Amino acid sequence: MTLSQTGRATRWFALASALLLLAMGVSLTFGAVAIPIDEILSWMTGRLPDGSLSGRVLSGVRLPRTLAAVSVGAALAAAGTALQGIQRTPVVDAHLMGISGASGLGIAIGYAIAPASASTETAVVLGAAAGVGYGLMSRRFTAASSGSIVGVLVGIAAGLTLMAWTGLFVQLVDNAQVPTLSFFIFGSLAGVSWSLLAATIPLVIVSIAILWWLGPGLDVLTLGEQASMHLGFNAHRNIPLAFTAIGIGIGAAVALGGVIGFVGLIVPLVIRPMLGNTHRLTIPAAAIGGAIAVVVFDTMARTIAAPIEIPIGLLTAAVGGPVLVWLVRRETAR
């Protein structure tokens, strides 16, 4: 990068980080119990006890939910950015490819078969494993159609099928540990626990770190697999590694918030015009942008119709659906 590009990227990351902190502050403030910012600051500095009403809400509900929103958004957006680089098309993300649906099915099975003492860890592991397995399998099916709309259609069909299987499983299995069908279809960050965060945040960090490390290879992959291999990129090893990292991150995100679509589609679309196509920049930038987006959407979901909570997936789909239509029309017109 040139000096001007480095300066622009530095300014962008500084501004985006400030916006993320602002969004998190707003998220901590608004809800069924409104908490003034001075009380939040007092609680963070230890001057407000955890036993107070505001302290209980912040420590038990609001803070874990906000951290979950950050993690989900970062995982979805980073995965979407990497998938678009691998598939060489902007009309793709983990939800459209069916990876989120596969993780959802794995999580439902994990909660159903595990004892209560290990249900969270089992669900997260099976969700990540299902995401990895499906991602690697889908790559074999869509490799020939990379860069075309065909792979997107295959992914959508597979995702809908997996969603139907998940729905049947949830309806047929009588187990209170299994989340509701709405969780797997529309997503929700309600009820996030510290134990669930402890099991998922490390997976999100590992996923984003691997994708960032693969960034230079994803850059040359835009030229095609054969051309990238001539430039030193081992596609046979690194593409499966990328799908493994994507599956791990998506499994963690679905375990936290259910199947939330379109974040990985929209955020890279916004990031690339500002920072270019260098994945070492766009992947961490998308992670921050996705975190901001999901924190904002989640805050809206629990405030705009309070005391009723709108499923977050409805809001992301309301924005992402028209964007998908526009992208498909643009790609097919070329």
C-alpha positions in Angstrom: 0.0 0.0 0.0 1.1 3.6 -0.6 1.5 6.0 2.2 -1.8 7.7 1.4 -3.6 4.3 1.3 -2.1 3.4 4.7 -3.2 6.7 6.2 -6.8 6.3 4.8 -7.0 2.8 6.2 -5.7 3.9 9.6 -8.3 6.7 9.7 -11.0 4.3 8.7 -10.2 1.7 11.4 -10.0 4.5 14.1 -13.4 5.9 13.0 -15.0 2.4 12.8 -13.6 1.4 16.2 -15.1 4.6 17.7 -18.4 3.9 16.1 -18.4 0.3 17.4 -17.8 1.6 21.0 -20.6 4.1 20.5 -23.0 1.5 19.2 -22.1 -0.8 22.2 -22.7 2.1 24.6 -26.1 2.8 23.1 -26.9 -1.0 23.2 -26.1 -1.1 26.9 -28.2 2.0 27.6 -31.5 1.0 25.8 -33.8 -1.8 26.6 -36.7 -2.8 28.9 -34.8 -1.1 31.7 -33.2 2.2 30.5 -29.8 2.7 32.1 -28.2 6.2 32.0 -24.7 6.4 30.7 -23.4 7.7 34.0 -24.6 4.5 35.7 -23.0 2.4 33.1 -19.7 4.2 33.7 -20.1 3.9 37.4 -20.7 0.1 37.1 -17.7 -0.3 34.8 -15.4 1.5 37.3 -16.8 -0.5 40.2 -18.7 2.4 41.9 -22.1 0.8 41.1 -22.5 -2.6 42.8 -23.6 -5.6 40.8 -26.4 -6.1 43.3 -28.2 -3.0 42.2 -30.9 -3.2 39.5 -28.8 -1.6 36.9 -25.8 -3.7 37.8 -27.8 -6.9 37.6 -29.2 -5.9 34.2 -25.8 -5.0 32.8 -23.9 -8.0 34.1 -26.6 -10.6 33.6 -28.3 -9.5 30.4 -27.2 -6.4 28.6 -23.4 -6.8 28.5 -23.4 -10.5 27.4 -26.0 -9.7 24.7 -23.9 -6.8 23.4 -20.7 -8.9 23.3 -22.7 -11.7 21.5 -23.8 -9.2 18.9 -20.2 -8.0 18.4 -19.1 -11.6 18.0 -21.9 -12.7 15.7 -21.4 -9.7 13.4 -17.7 -10.0 13.2 -17.9 -13.8 12.4 -20.6 -13.4 9.7 -19.0 -10.4 8.0 -15.5 -11.8 8.0 -16.8 -15.2 6.6 -18.8 -13.4 4.0 -15.8 -11.4 2.8 -13.7 -14.5 2.5 -16.5 -16.5 0.7 -16.9 -13.7 -1.8 -13.2 -13.8 -2.5 -13.1 -17.6 -2.8 -16.2 -17.8 -5.0 -15.2 -14.6 -7.0 -18.7 -13.1 -6.7 -20.3 -10.6 -4.3 -23.5 -12.5 -4.4 -22.7 -14.9 -1.7 -22.4 -15.3 2.1 -22.6 -18.1 4.6 -26.4 -17.9 4.8 -26.9 -18.0 1.1 -24.5 -20.9 0.7 -26.3 -23.0 3.4 -23.4 -23.0 5.8 -25.5 -21.3 8.5 -28.3 -23.8 8.0 -25.9 -26.7 8.4 -24.6 -25.2 11.6 -28.1 -24.7 12.9 -28.9 -28.4 12.3 -25.7 -29.4 14.1 -26.5 -27.2 17.1 -30.1 -28.5 17.4 -28.8 -32.1 17.4 -26.1 -31.1 19.9 -28.6 -29.7 22.4 -30.9 -32.7 22.0 -28.3 -35.4 22.6 -26.1 -33.8 25.2 -26.6 -34.0 29.0 -27.6 -30.7 30.5 -24.2 -30.2 32.1 -22.5 -30.2 28.7 -25.2 -29.1 26.3 -23.7 -25.7 25.5 -20.2 -27.1 24.6 -21.7 -30.0 22.7 -24.0 -27.8 20.6 -21.2 -25.4 19.8 -18.8 -28.2 18.8 -21.4 -29.9 16.6 -22.5 -26.6 15.1 -19.0 -25.8 14.1 -18.3 -29.3 12.8 -21.5 -29.2 10.7 -20.5 -25.8 9.3 -17.0 -27.1 8.4 -18.3 -30.3 6.9 -21.0 -28.7 4.8 -18.6 -25.9 3.7 -16.0 -28.4 2.5 -18.7 -30.4 0.8 -20.4 -27.4 -0.8 -17.0 -26.3 -2.2 -16.8 -29.5 -4.2 -20.3 -28.9 -5.7 -19.8 -25.2 -6.5 -16.2 -25.1 -7.5 -17.1 -25.3 -11.2 -19.6 -22.5 -10.9 -17.4 -20.0 -8.9 -18.0 -16.5 -10.2 -21.5 -17.4 -11.5 -25.0 -17.2 -10.1 -25.4 -21.0 -10.3 -23.4 -21.6 -7.1 -25.7 -19.1 -5.3 -28.8 -20.9 -6.4 -27.4 -24.3 -5.3 -26.5 -22.8 -1.9 -30.0 -21.3 -1.5 -31.7 -24.6 -2.3 -29.4 -26.5 0.1 -29.9 -23.9 2.8 -33.7 -24.1 2.5 -33.5 -27.9 2.7 -31.3 -27.8 5.8 -33.7 -25.3 7.4 -36.6 -27.6 6.7 -34.7 -30.5 8.3 -33.9 -28.4 11.3 -37.5 -27.4 11.6 -38.7 -31.0 11.5 -36.1 -32.0 14.1 -37.0 -29.2 16.5 -40.7 -30.0 16.1 -40.3 -33.8 16.6 -37.8 -33.8 19.4 -39.4 -33.1 22.8 -36.4 -31.5 24.6 -36.5 -28.2 26.5 -32.8 -27.7 25.8 -33.3 -27.3 22.1 -33.9 -23.7 21.1 -37.2 -22.8 19.4 -37.7 -23.0 15.7 -37.9 -19.2 15.5 -34.3 -19.1 16.8 -33.1 -21.2 13.9 -35.1 -19.3 11.3 -35.0 -15.6 12.3 -32.3 -15.5 15.0 -32.2 -14.0 18.4 -29.6 -12.8 20.9 -32.0 -13.1 23.9 -30.8 -15.3 26.7 -27.1 -15.3 25.8 -25.1 -16.6 28.8 -21.5 -16.0 29.9 -20.8 -19.8 29.5 -22.0 -19.6 25.9 -19.8 -16.6 25.2 -16.8 -18.4 26.7 -17.4 -21.4 24.4 -17.9 -19.3 21.2 -15.7 -16.1 21.3 -12.4 -18.1 21.0 -13.8 -19.8 17.9 -14.7 -16.5 16.4 -11.2 -15.1 17.1 -9.5 -18.2 15.6 -11.8 -18.1 12.5 -11.0 -14.4 11.8 -7.3 -14.9 12.5 -7.0 -17.8 10.0 -9.0 -15.9 7.3 -6.7 -12.8 7.8 -3.6 -15.0 7.5 -5.0 -16.4 4.2 -5.7 -12.9 3.0 -2.8 -12.5 0.4 -3.8 -15.9 -1.1 -7.4 -14.8 -1.4 -6.2 -11.7 -3.2 -4.6 -13.7 -6.0 -7.5 -16.2 -6.0 -9.6 -13.5 -7.8 -7.5 -14.4 -10.9 -8.8 -17.9 -10.8 -7.5 -21.1 -9.1 -5.1 -22.1 -11.8 -3.6 -18.6 -12.1 -3.3 -18.3 -8.4 -1.5 -21.6 -8.1 1.0 -20.3 -10.7 1.6 -17.3 -8.3 2.3 -19.6 -5.4 -1.1 -20.0 -3.8 -1.7 -23.6 -2.9 -5.5 -23.7 -3.6 -5.8 -27.5 -2.8 -4.6 -26.8 0.7 -5.6 -23.3 1.5 -9.2 -23.2 0.2 -10.2 -26.2 2.4 -8.5 -24.4 5.3 -10.5 -21.2 4.5 -13.7 -23.2 4.5 -12.7 -24.8 7.8 -12.2 -21.4 9.4 -15.5 -20.1 7.9 -17.4 -23.1 9.3 -15.9 -22.7 12.7 -16.8 -19.0 12.8 -20.3 -19.6 11.5 -20.9 -22.4 13.9 -20.0 -20.1 16.8 -22.2 -17.3 15.4 -25.2 -19.5 14.9 -24.8 -20.9 18.4 -24.9 -17.4 19.8 -27.7 -15.8 17.7 -29.3 -18.4 15.5 -29.4 -18.0 11.7 -29.0 -14.3 10.9 -28.8 -13.7 7.2 -27.4 -11.1 4.9 -24.8 -9.5 7.2 -22.0 -11.3 5.4 -23.5 -10.1 2.1 -24.0 -6.4 2.8 -21.0 -5.5 5.0 -18.3 -6.4 2.4 -20.3 -4.5 -0.2 -20.0 -1.4 1.9 -16.3 -2.0 2.9 -14.7 -2.6 -0.4 -15.4 0.8 -2.1 -13.7 2.4 0.9 -10.7 0.1 1.4 -10.3 -1.8 -1.8 -10.0 -5.5 -2.3 -7.0 -6.4 -0.2 -8.2 -9.1 2.1 -5.7 -8.3 4.9 -7.6 -5.0 5.2 -11.2 -6.0 4.2 -11.4 -9.0 6.5 -10.7 -7.2 9.8 -12.6 -4.1 8.5 -15.6 -6.3 7.7 -15.4 -7.9 11.2 -15.6 -4.4 12.8 -18.3 -3.3 10.3 -20.3 -6.5 10.9 -20.0 -6.0 14.7 -21.4 -2.5 14.3 -24.3 -3.7 12.1 -25.4 -6.5 14.4 -25.2 -4.4 17.5 -27.3 -1.7 15.8 -29.8 -4.2 14.5 -30.1 -6.0 17.8 -30.7 -2.7 19.6 -33.4 -1.8 17.1 -34.9 -5.3 17.5 -35.5 -4.9 21.2 -36.5 -1.2 21.3 -38.5 -0.1 18.2 -41.6 -2.2 19.2 -40.9 -2.5 23.0 -42.0 -4.4 25.0 -42.2 -6.8 22.0 -38.9 -7.9 20.6 -38.6 -8.2 16.8 -36.5 -11.2 15.6 -33.2 -9.7 14.4 -33.2 -11.8 11.3 -36.4 -10.0 10.1 -34.6 -6.7 10.2 -31.4 -8.0 8.4 -33.6 -9.6 5.8 -35.6 -6.5 5.3 -32.4 -4.7 4.4 -30.5 -7.6 2.8 -33.3 -8.9 0.6 -33.4 -5.9 -1.7 -29.6 -5.7 -1.8 -29.5 -9.4 -3.0 -32.1 -8.7 -5.7 -30.0 -5.7 -6.9 -26.7 -7.7 -6.8 -28.3 -10.6 -8.8 -29.7 -8.3 -11.4 -26.3 -6.6 -11.7 -24.4 -9.8 -12.0 -26.7 -11.4 -14.6 -26.7 -8.2 -16.7 -22.9 -8.5 -17.2 
